[in-house]
Amino acid sequence: MPKGRGKTIAQNKKAYHDYFIEDTYEAGIVLQGTEIKSIRAGRVNLRDAFARIEKGEVFMYNVHISPYEQGNRYNHDPLRPRKLLLHRREIDKLLGETKEAGYSLIPTKIYLKDGYAKVEIALAKGKKKYDKREDLKKKEAKREIERAFKERQR
């Protein structure tokens, strides 16, 4: 676990397959009602999530936080857009970098830190198909080397 990070609740492993991760930022999440209880229960899905800067604020879309089972009428819409809390200079920097072609803001991780839900947002550049195939080849070669090394040690 990285220094300063709390308990990881959800991770977007697909993001590391589909994007080159350039830089990461920590952001707070504006939650409603029982959402924090669902997050603490680990009922979060980041698979197709993305973030967008609108009117000087950052919003996260397609993050599915399941409704809290013990909640009643105070439950929330699972896919509603959620505002992210970043410093103004971070938002300005992200705005400048996302204007460049090919850069996106992708939530990679949700975790608890000092009792607060935080999201790690990555500035990412999309991979082409051949980049993905190349990564898979490297991963497979690494596995083969480790297998051969283990066999040799026996």
MARZA-114864 format. One record per residue: residue number from 1; residue in one letter; x, y, z of N, C-alpha, C in turn. Coordinates in nm, 3 decimals. Layout:
+-----+------+---------+---------+---------+---------+---------+---------+---------+---------+---------+
|  nr | rest |      nu |      nv |      nw |     cau |     cav |     caw |      cu |      cv |      cw |
+-----+------+---------+---------+---------+---------+---------+---------+---------+---------+---------+
| NUM |    A |       X |       Y |       Z |       X |       Y |       Z |       X |       Y |       Z |
...
+-----+------+---------+---------+---------+---------+---------+---------+---------+---------+---------+
END
This chain:
+-----+------+---------+---------+---------+---------+---------+---------+---------+---------+---------+
|  nr | rest |      nu |      nv |      nw |     cau |     cav |     caw |      cu |      cv |      cw |
+-----+------+---------+---------+---------+---------+---------+---------+---------+---------+---------+
|   1 |    M |   0.085 |  -0.118 |   0.000 |   0.000 |   0.000 |   0.000 |   0.090 |   0.124 |   0.000 |
|   2 |    P |   0.066 |   0.218 |  -0.092 |   0.147 |   0.340 |  -0.098 |   0.137 |   0.421 |   0.030 |
|   3 |    K |   0.245 |   0.490 |   0.061 |   0.250 |   0.572 |   0.182 |   0.144 |   0.682 |   0.176 |
|   4 |    G |   0.073 |   0.701 |   0.287 |  -0.026 |   0.807 |   0.294 |  -0.163 |   0.768 |   0.243 |
|   5 |    R |  -0.175 |   0.647 |   0.186 |  -0.304 |   0.601 |   0.135 |  -0.371 |   0.514 |   0.239 |
|   6 |    G |  -0.501 |   0.519 |   0.238 |  -0.577 |   0.435 |   0.328 |  -0.615 |   0.304 |   0.262 |
|   7 |    K |  -0.727 |   0.249 |   0.305 |  -0.774 |   0.121 |   0.254 |  -0.834 |   0.137 |   0.114 |
|   8 |    T |  -0.782 |   0.063 |   0.018 |  -0.834 |   0.069 |  -0.118 |  -0.967 |  -0.004 |  -0.125 |
|   9 |    I |  -1.068 |   0.064 |  -0.176 |  -1.204 |   0.009 |  -0.187 |  -1.227 |  -0.049 |  -0.326 |
|  10 |    A |  -1.193 |   0.026 |  -0.431 |  -1.215 |  -0.020 |  -0.568 |  -1.100 |   0.029 |  -0.655 |
|  11 |    Q |  -1.067 |  -0.052 |  -0.756 |  -0.959 |  -0.019 |  -0.846 |  -1.006 |  -0.038 |  -0.990 |
|  12 |    N |  -0.961 |   0.046 |  -1.080 |  -0.996 |   0.038 |  -1.221 |  -0.878 |  -0.023 |  -1.296 |
|  13 |    K |  -0.870 |  -0.156 |  -1.296 |  -0.758 |  -0.225 |  -1.360 |  -0.763 |  -0.210 |  -1.511 |
|  14 |    K |  -0.883 |  -0.195 |  -1.565 |  -0.899 |  -0.180 |  -1.710 |  -0.832 |  -0.051 |  -1.759 |
|  15 |    A |  -0.826 |   0.050 |  -1.675 |  -0.764 |   0.177 |  -1.713 |  -0.616 |   0.158 |  -1.746 |
|  16 |    Y |  -0.549 |   0.072 |  -1.671 |  -0.407 |   0.049 |  -1.694 |  -0.385 |  -0.029 |  -1.824 |
|  17 |    H |  -0.487 |  -0.102 |  -1.868 |  -0.478 |  -0.177 |  -1.993 |  -0.509 |  -0.085 |  -2.112 |
|  18 |    D |  -0.603 |   0.007 |  -2.095 |  -0.649 |   0.090 |  -2.206 |  -0.576 |   0.223 |  -2.221 |
|  19 |    Y |  -0.501 |   0.266 |  -2.119 |  -0.440 |   0.399 |  -2.121 |  -0.295 |   0.395 |  -2.072 |
|  20 |    F |  -0.215 |   0.491 |  -2.122 |  -0.085 |   0.520 |  -2.063 |  -0.112 |   0.621 |  -1.952 |
|  21 |    I |  -0.076 |   0.589 |  -1.829 |  -0.101 |   0.678 |  -1.717 |   0.016 |   0.776 |  -1.706 |
|  22 |    E |  -0.011 |   0.904 |  -1.725 |   0.093 |   1.006 |  -1.723 |   0.117 |   1.061 |  -1.582 |
|  23 |    D |   0.008 |   1.096 |  -1.513 |   0.018 |   1.160 |  -1.381 |  -0.108 |   1.128 |  -1.302 |
|  24 |    T |  -0.096 |   1.128 |  -1.168 |  -0.213 |   1.100 |  -1.085 |  -0.236 |   1.213 |  -0.984 |
|  25 |    Y |  -0.362 |   1.232 |  -0.949 |  -0.401 |   1.334 |  -0.853 |  -0.498 |   1.273 |  -0.752 |
|  26 |    E |  -0.494 |   1.321 |  -0.628 |  -0.588 |   1.278 |  -0.526 |  -0.698 |   1.383 |  -0.515 |
|  27 |    A |  -0.823 |   1.336 |  -0.515 |  -0.937 |   1.428 |  -0.506 |  -1.039 |   1.374 |  -0.408 |
|  28 |    G |  -1.105 |   1.466 |  -0.340 |  -1.217 |   1.428 |  -0.255 |  -1.341 |   1.413 |  -0.341 |
|  29 |    I |  -1.442 |   1.344 |  -0.288 |  -1.567 |   1.323 |  -0.362 |  -1.681 |   1.384 |  -0.283 |
|  30 |    V |  -1.769 |   1.458 |  -0.350 |  -1.889 |   1.511 |  -0.286 |  -1.995 |   1.401 |  -0.293 |
|  31 |    L |  -2.035 |   1.350 |  -0.177 |  -2.129 |   1.238 |  -0.171 |  -2.262 |   1.284 |  -0.112 |
|  32 |    Q |  -2.366 |   1.204 |  -0.134 |  -2.499 |   1.234 |  -0.078 |  -2.545 |   1.116 |   0.007 |
|  33 |    G |  -2.616 |   1.147 |   0.111 |  -2.687 |   1.047 |   0.191 |  -2.608 |   0.924 |   0.228 |
|  34 |    T |  -2.651 |   0.810 |   0.177 |  -2.595 |   0.682 |   0.218 |  -2.479 |   0.635 |   0.129 |
|  35 |    E |  -2.430 |   0.720 |   0.040 |  -2.324 |   0.679 |  -0.052 |  -2.197 |   0.636 |   0.021 |
|  36 |    I |  -2.160 |   0.704 |   0.128 |  -2.038 |   0.668 |   0.200 |  -2.052 |   0.529 |   0.262 |
|  37 |    K |  -2.173 |   0.494 |   0.305 |  -2.194 |   0.360 |   0.362 |  -2.176 |   0.253 |   0.255 |
|  38 |    S |  -2.224 |   0.279 |   0.136 |  -2.205 |   0.184 |   0.026 |  -2.057 |   0.172 |  -0.011 |
|  39 |    I |  -1.985 |   0.285 |  -0.009 |  -1.842 |   0.283 |  -0.040 |  -1.768 |   0.202 |   0.065 |
|  40 |    R |  -1.798 |   0.225 |   0.191 |  -1.731 |   0.150 |   0.298 |  -1.759 |   0.000 |   0.286 |
|  41 |    A |  -1.877 |  -0.035 |   0.234 |  -1.912 |  -0.176 |   0.214 |  -1.847 |  -0.232 |   0.087 |
|  42 |    G |  -1.779 |  -0.147 |   0.010 |  -1.708 |  -0.192 |  -0.110 |  -1.797 |  -0.211 |  -0.231 |
|  43 |    R |  -1.912 |  -0.147 |  -0.232 |  -2.007 |  -0.165 |  -0.341 |  -1.993 |  -0.053 |  -0.445 |
|  44 |    V |  -1.872 |  -0.049 |  -0.507 |  -1.837 |   0.055 |  -0.604 |  -1.781 |  -0.012 |  -0.729 |
|  45 |    N |  -1.814 |   0.042 |  -0.846 |  -1.760 |  -0.009 |  -0.972 |  -1.706 |   0.109 |  -1.053 |
|  46 |    L |  -1.578 |   0.102 |  -1.090 |  -1.512 |   0.209 |  -1.166 |  -1.490 |   0.174 |  -1.313 |
|  47 |    R |  -1.546 |   0.064 |  -1.359 |  -1.507 |   0.010 |  -1.490 |  -1.510 |   0.110 |  -1.604 |
|  48 |    D |  -1.619 |   0.178 |  -1.631 |  -1.628 |   0.270 |  -1.745 |  -1.626 |   0.416 |  -1.700 |
|  49 |    A |  -1.566 |   0.442 |  -1.588 |  -1.568 |   0.577 |  -1.530 |  -1.474 |   0.672 |  -1.604 |
|  50 |    F |  -1.512 |   0.798 |  -1.604 |  -1.427 |   0.905 |  -1.657 |  -1.461 |   1.034 |  -1.585 |
|  51 |    A |  -1.373 |   1.132 |  -1.599 |  -1.396 |   1.263 |  -1.537 |  -1.389 |   1.370 |  -1.645 |
|  52 |    R |  -1.457 |   1.480 |  -1.619 |  -1.463 |   1.589 |  -1.715 |  -1.461 |   1.721 |  -1.639 |
|  53 |    I |  -1.397 |   1.821 |  -1.697 |  -1.394 |   1.954 |  -1.636 |  -1.503 |   2.038 |  -1.702 |
|  54 |    E |  -1.596 |   2.089 |  -1.618 |  -1.706 |   2.172 |  -1.667 |  -1.717 |   2.297 |  -1.582 |
|  55 |    K |  -1.710 |   2.411 |  -1.644 |  -1.725 |   2.540 |  -1.575 |  -1.630 |   2.552 |  -1.456 |
|  56 |    G |  -1.507 |   2.509 |  -1.473 |  -1.407 |   2.522 |  -1.368 |  -1.419 |   2.421 |  -1.255 |
|  57 |    E |  -1.503 |   2.319 |  -1.270 |  -1.518 |   2.215 |  -1.168 |  -1.501 |   2.079 |  -1.235 |
|  58 |    V |  -1.455 |   1.981 |  -1.156 |  -1.432 |   1.847 |  -1.210 |  -1.546 |   1.756 |  -1.165 |
|  59 |    F |  -1.605 |   1.683 |  -1.259 |  -1.713 |   1.589 |  -1.231 |  -1.673 |   1.451 |  -1.279 |
|  60 |    M |  -1.713 |   1.350 |  -1.201 |  -1.684 |   1.211 |  -1.232 |  -1.814 |   1.145 |  -1.279 |
|  61 |    Y |  -1.808 |   1.072 |  -1.391 |  -1.925 |   1.009 |  -1.451 |  -1.908 |   0.857 |  -1.457 |
|  62 |    N |  -2.021 |   0.788 |  -1.465 |  -2.027 |   0.642 |  -1.482 |  -1.962 |   0.564 |  -1.368 |
|  63 |    V |  -1.952 |   0.622 |  -1.250 |  -1.908 |   0.548 |  -1.133 |  -2.034 |   0.493 |  -1.067 |
|  64 |    H |  -2.041 |   0.362 |  -1.056 |  -2.160 |   0.299 |  -1.000 |  -2.139 |   0.274 |  -0.852 |
|  65 |    I |  -2.210 |   0.347 |  -0.767 |  -2.211 |   0.323 |  -0.622 |  -2.350 |   0.268 |  -0.592 |
|  66 |    S |  -2.355 |   0.140 |  -0.555 |  -2.483 |   0.073 |  -0.533 |  -2.562 |   0.139 |  -0.421 |
|  67 |    P |  -2.694 |   0.140 |  -0.430 |  -2.776 |   0.195 |  -0.321 |  -2.753 |   0.115 |  -0.193 |
|  68 |    Y |  -2.753 |   0.183 |  -0.081 |  -2.732 |   0.119 |   0.049 |  -2.854 |   0.036 |   0.083 |
|  69 |    E |  -2.832 |  -0.090 |   0.121 |  -2.943 |  -0.183 |   0.142 |  -3.034 |  -0.144 |   0.258 |
|  70 |    Q |  -2.978 |  -0.088 |   0.365 |  -3.061 |  -0.047 |   0.479 |  -3.118 |   0.093 |   0.462 |
|  71 |    G |  -3.081 |   0.159 |   0.351 |  -3.132 |   0.293 |   0.328 |  -3.278 |   0.287 |   0.285 |
|  72 |    N |  -3.349 |   0.399 |   0.298 |  -3.489 |   0.403 |   0.257 |  -3.505 |   0.507 |   0.147 |
|  73 |    R |  -3.587 |   0.604 |   0.165 |  -3.608 |   0.705 |   0.060 |  -3.486 |   0.795 |   0.041 |
|  74 |    Y |  -3.389 |   0.787 |   0.132 |  -3.271 |   0.873 |   0.121 |  -3.163 |   0.812 |   0.033 |
|  75 |    N |  -3.192 |   0.699 |  -0.029 |  -3.095 |   0.639 |  -0.120 |  -3.074 |   0.729 |  -0.242 |
|  76 |    H |  -2.968 |   0.703 |  -0.313 |  -2.922 |   0.790 |  -0.421 |  -2.931 |   0.718 |  -0.555 |
|  77 |    D |  -2.918 |   0.793 |  -0.662 |  -2.908 |   0.738 |  -0.797 |  -2.767 |   0.679 |  -0.812 |
|  78 |    P |  -2.753 |   0.550 |  -0.846 |  -2.622 |   0.485 |  -0.849 |  -2.524 |   0.545 |  -0.950 |
|  79 |    L |  -2.572 |   0.601 |  -1.060 |  -2.481 |   0.651 |  -1.164 |  -2.477 |   0.802 |  -1.176 |
|  80 |    R |  -2.523 |   0.873 |  -1.075 |  -2.527 |   1.020 |  -1.085 |  -2.386 |   1.077 |  -1.098 |
|  81 |    P |  -2.370 |   1.192 |  -1.165 |  -2.238 |   1.257 |  -1.171 |  -2.199 |   1.306 |  -1.032 |
|  82 |    R |  -2.073 |   1.290 |  -0.997 |  -2.026 |   1.333 |  -0.865 |  -1.915 |   1.436 |  -0.880 |
|  83 |    K |  -1.927 |   1.544 |  -0.805 |  -1.827 |   1.650 |  -0.809 |  -1.702 |   1.605 |  -0.734 |
|  84 |    L |  -1.586 |   1.640 |  -0.789 |  -1.459 |   1.609 |  -0.725 |  -1.397 |   1.736 |  -0.671 |
|  85 |    L |  -1.330 |   1.724 |  -0.559 |  -1.271 |   1.839 |  -0.492 |  -1.121 |   1.842 |  -0.516 |
|  86 |    L |  -1.077 |   1.941 |  -0.591 |  -0.935 |   1.962 |  -0.622 |  -0.901 |   2.109 |  -0.598 |
|  87 |    H |  -0.773 |   2.137 |  -0.583 |  -0.729 |   2.275 |  -0.570 |  -0.741 |   2.345 |  -0.706 |
|  88 |    R |  -0.763 |   2.474 |  -0.704 |  -0.782 |   2.551 |  -0.827 |  -0.664 |   2.534 |  -0.922 |
|  89 |    R |  -0.542 |   2.538 |  -0.871 |  -0.425 |   2.528 |  -0.960 |  -0.417 |   2.388 |  -1.023 |
|  90 |    E |  -0.463 |   2.285 |  -0.951 |  -0.466 |   2.149 |  -1.008 |  -0.570 |   2.142 |  -1.120 |
|  91 |    I |  -0.685 |   2.202 |  -1.099 |  -0.790 |   2.203 |  -1.202 |  -0.741 |   2.277 |  -1.325 |
|  92 |    D |  -0.675 |   2.393 |  -1.305 |  -0.623 |   2.470 |  -1.418 |  -0.519 |   2.391 |  -1.496 |
|  93 |    K |  -0.432 |   2.320 |  -1.423 |  -0.329 |   2.239 |  -1.488 |  -0.393 |   2.125 |  -1.568 |
|  94 |    L |  -0.491 |   2.058 |  -1.507 |  -0.561 |   1.950 |  -1.577 |  -0.636 |   2.001 |  -1.699 |
|  95 |    L |  -0.697 |   2.119 |  -1.687 |  -0.770 |   2.178 |  -1.799 |  -0.676 |   2.201 |  -1.917 |
|  96 |    G |  -0.558 |   2.256 |  -1.887 |  -0.460 |   2.280 |  -1.993 |  -0.412 |   2.151 |  -2.057 |
|  97 |    E |  -0.390 |   2.048 |  -1.977 |  -0.338 |   1.923 |  -2.030 |  -0.444 |   1.841 |  -2.104 |
|  98 |    T |  -0.571 |   1.850 |  -2.061 |  -0.676 |   1.774 |  -2.130 |  -0.716 |   1.840 |  -2.262 |
|  99 |    K |  -0.680 |   1.967 |  -2.280 |  -0.706 |   2.033 |  -2.409 |  -0.621 |   1.969 |  -2.518 |
| 100 |    E |  -0.504 |   1.912 |  -2.480 |  -0.419 |   1.844 |  -2.577 |  -0.492 |   1.720 |  -2.628 |
| 101 |    A |  -0.466 |   1.686 |  -2.750 |  -0.534 |   1.571 |  -2.812 |  -0.495 |   1.440 |  -2.744 |
| 102 |    G |  -0.596 |   1.358 |  -2.718 |  -0.569 |   1.224 |  -2.667 |  -0.563 |   1.209 |  -2.516 |
| 103 |    Y |  -0.567 |   1.319 |  -2.441 |  -0.559 |   1.309 |  -2.295 |  -0.699 |   1.303 |  -2.233 |
| 104 |    S |  -0.713 |   1.217 |  -2.133 |  -0.840 |   1.201 |  -2.063 |  -0.815 |   1.198 |  -1.913 |
| 105 |    L |  -0.921 |   1.221 |  -1.836 |  -0.914 |   1.206 |  -1.691 |  -0.989 |   1.077 |  -1.655 |
| 106 |    I |  -0.917 |   0.983 |  -1.593 |  -0.972 |   0.853 |  -1.563 |  -0.958 |   0.824 |  -1.414 |
| 107 |    P |  -1.067 |   0.797 |  -1.342 |  -1.057 |   0.753 |  -1.203 |  -0.996 |   0.613 |  -1.198 |
| 108 |    T |  -0.887 |   0.596 |  -1.123 |  -0.819 |   0.466 |  -1.119 |  -0.842 |   0.393 |  -0.987 |
| 109 |    K |  -0.877 |   0.468 |  -0.881 |  -0.887 |   0.404 |  -0.750 |  -0.976 |   0.486 |  -0.659 |
| 110 |    I |  -1.055 |   0.417 |  -0.575 |  -1.128 |   0.483 |  -0.467 |  -1.081 |   0.420 |  -0.339 |
| 111 |    Y |  -1.047 |   0.504 |  -0.242 |  -0.996 |   0.454 |  -0.115 |  -1.042 |   0.544 |  -0.001 |
| 112 |    L |  -1.030 |   0.493 |   0.120 |  -1.063 |   0.570 |   0.239 |  -0.935 |   0.620 |   0.302 |
| 113 |    K |  -0.933 |   0.749 |   0.334 |  -0.816 |   0.810 |   0.396 |  -0.866 |   0.898 |   0.510 |
| 114 |    D |  -0.828 |   0.866 |   0.631 |  -0.870 |   0.940 |   0.750 |  -1.022 |   0.952 |   0.758 |
| 115 |    G |  -1.093 |   0.848 |   0.717 |  -1.238 |   0.846 |   0.725 |  -1.309 |   0.911 |   0.607 |
| 116 |    Y |  -1.234 |   0.969 |   0.514 |  -1.294 |   1.033 |   0.397 |  -1.271 |   0.948 |   0.273 |
| 117 |    A |  -1.370 |   0.947 |   0.184 |  -1.355 |   0.877 |   0.056 |  -1.275 |   0.966 |  -0.037 |
| 118 |    K |  -1.172 |   0.909 |  -0.095 |  -1.087 |   0.982 |  -0.191 |  -1.085 |   0.903 |  -0.321 |
| 119 |    V |  -1.061 |   0.974 |  -0.430 |  -1.046 |   0.909 |  -0.560 |  -0.912 |   0.951 |  -0.620 |
| 120 |    E |  -0.843 |   0.856 |  -0.680 |  -0.719 |   0.886 |  -0.751 |  -0.756 |   0.902 |  -0.897 |
| 121 |    I |  -0.729 |   1.021 |  -0.951 |  -0.760 |   1.051 |  -1.091 |  -0.629 |   1.052 |  -1.168 |
| 122 |    A |  -0.630 |   0.985 |  -1.282 |  -0.509 |   0.979 |  -1.365 |  -0.529 |   1.061 |  -1.492 |
| 123 |    L |  -0.425 |   1.135 |  -1.526 |  -0.419 |   1.201 |  -1.656 |  -0.365 |   1.094 |  -1.750 |
| 124 |    A |  -0.445 |   1.051 |  -1.845 |  -0.410 |   0.935 |  -1.925 |  -0.422 |   0.962 |  -2.074 |
| 125 |    K |  -0.341 |   0.890 |  -2.150 |  -0.345 |   0.898 |  -2.296 |  -0.385 |   0.761 |  -2.348 |
| 126 |    G |  -0.481 |   0.756 |  -2.437 |  -0.534 |   0.630 |  -2.487 |  -0.430 |   0.548 |  -2.562 |
| 127 |    K |  -0.433 |   0.417 |  -2.541 |  -0.345 |   0.326 |  -2.612 |  -0.411 |   0.283 |  -2.743 |
| 128 |    K |  -0.327 |   0.257 |  -2.841 |  -0.374 |   0.199 |  -2.966 |  -0.377 |   0.048 |  -2.948 |
| 129 |    K |  -0.440 |  -0.022 |  -3.043 |  -0.450 |  -0.167 |  -3.034 |  -0.313 |  -0.233 |  -3.029 |
| 130 |    Y |  -0.218 |  -0.184 |  -3.111 |  -0.086 |  -0.246 |  -3.114 |  -0.011 |  -0.226 |  -2.982 |
| 131 |    D |  -0.039 |  -0.113 |  -2.913 |   0.022 |  -0.091 |  -2.780 |  -0.029 |  -0.194 |  -2.681 |
| 132 |    K |  -0.159 |  -0.223 |  -2.686 |  -0.218 |  -0.321 |  -2.595 |  -0.160 |  -0.460 |  -2.622 |
| 133 |    R |  -0.147 |  -0.496 |  -2.750 |  -0.090 |  -0.627 |  -2.785 |   0.054 |  -0.637 |  -2.738 |
| 134 |    E |   0.128 |  -0.528 |  -2.753 |   0.268 |  -0.526 |  -2.709 |   0.278 |  -0.546 |  -2.557 |
| 135 |    D |   0.190 |  -0.480 |  -2.482 |   0.189 |  -0.496 |  -2.337 |   0.157 |  -0.640 |  -2.297 |
| 136 |    L |   0.061 |  -0.702 |  -2.368 |   0.028 |  -0.841 |  -2.339 |   0.145 |  -0.934 |  -2.368 |
| 137 |    K |   0.219 |  -0.907 |  -2.477 |   0.337 |  -0.989 |  -2.509 |   0.443 |  -0.976 |  -2.401 |
| 138 |    K |   0.467 |  -0.854 |  -2.354 |   0.566 |  -0.832 |  -2.247 |   0.525 |  -0.905 |  -2.119 |
| 139 |    K |   0.396 |  -0.896 |  -2.086 |   0.345 |  -0.962 |  -1.965 |   0.362 |  -1.114 |  -1.975 |
| 140 |    E |   0.329 |  -1.169 |  -2.092 |   0.342 |  -1.314 |  -2.112 |   0.488 |  -1.357 |  -2.107 |
| 141 |    A |   0.579 |  -1.279 |  -2.166 |   0.722 |  -1.311 |  -2.163 |   0.774 |  -1.308 |  -2.020 |
| 142 |    K |   0.729 |  -1.212 |  -1.942 |   0.770 |  -1.202 |  -1.802 |   0.724 |  -1.325 |  -1.724 |
| 143 |    R |   0.600 |  -1.368 |  -1.749 |   0.547 |  -1.489 |  -1.684 |   0.630 |  -1.611 |  -1.719 |
| 144 |    E |   0.666 |  -1.625 |  -1.848 |   0.746 |  -1.739 |  -1.894 |   0.882 |  -1.741 |  -1.826 |
| 145 |    I |   0.944 |  -1.625 |  -1.814 |   1.075 |  -1.615 |  -1.748 |   1.063 |  -1.655 |  -1.602 |
| 146 |    E |   0.959 |  -1.606 |  -1.534 |   0.940 |  -1.642 |  -1.393 |   0.913 |  -1.791 |  -1.377 |
| 147 |    R |   0.836 |  -1.851 |  -1.468 |   0.809 |  -1.995 |  -1.463 |   0.937 |  -2.075 |  -1.480 |
| 148 |    A |   1.017 |  -2.033 |  -1.580 |   1.143 |  -2.103 |  -1.605 |   1.237 |  -2.089 |  -1.486 |
| 149 |    F |   1.239 |  -1.974 |  -1.426 |   1.325 |  -1.949 |  -1.309 |   1.283 |  -2.037 |  -1.192 |
| 150 |    K |   1.152 |  -2.052 |  -1.170 |   1.100 |  -2.136 |  -1.062 |   1.135 |  -2.283 |  -1.087 |
| 151 |    E |   1.122 |  -2.327 |  -1.215 |   1.157 |  -2.466 |  -1.247 |   1.304 |  -2.493 |  -1.224 |
| 152 |    R |   1.388 |  -2.397 |  -1.254 |   1.533 |  -2.413 |  -1.238 |   1.569 |  -2.423 |  -1.091 |
| 153 |    Q |   1.495 |  -2.350 |  -1.004 |   1.527 |  -2.352 |  -0.861 |   1.491 |  -2.485 |  -0.795 |
| 154 |    R |   1.400 |  -2.560 |  -0.854 |   1.358 |  -2.687 |  -0.795 |   1.457 |  -2.793 |  -0.807 |
+-----+------+---------+---------+---------+---------+---------+---------+---------+---------+---------+
END
